[in-house]
């Protein structure tokens, strides 16, 4: 049996704990760096790891595929979430390789589109086919008819349209370097 005296002592303590618990979040806040920044809590319809930015990785290059001997643009792309970490996405990629006028201030209207590719990324198989776990990038081997001439200034433009219609875009300048020939070996 619980005595009247025990109930009389416990009730005020329980009431105090309940009151502190209800306002405790406001009383005890972290005051260190970034305390002013409020992290938006995802609602029931949002997912915190949705791609919000995209970057063309520096490993992107034009090369000859060892297996097929075809000339390919190996485009490596990173999708980034809202805190800047690599994430995966569902949607469609569009790649355009442009020959630029060669000046940094060149008018994009003067650029010539050499190639364009559309790549769906809507199934788990498509996602697995292009994802490289080592570099944490999507790797696309985009077939080309021929190598651009050495020294040709190029621009790669990549667009990603996710399943909800949001479009991300990135671009990078590329230069086709001269192909080095292997030295001949003689006897």
Secondary structure, DSSP 4 states (H G I P E B T S, - for coil): ---HHHHHHHHHHHHHHHHHHHHHHHHS---STTTTPPPPPP-TT--TT---EEEE-TT-EEEE-TTT--EEEEEEEEEE-TTS-EE---EEEEEEEEE--SSTT--GGG-EEEEEEEEEE-SHHHHHHHEETTTTEEEEEEEESSPPPTT-EEEEEEEEEETTS-EEEEEEEEE-PPPPPPPPP--
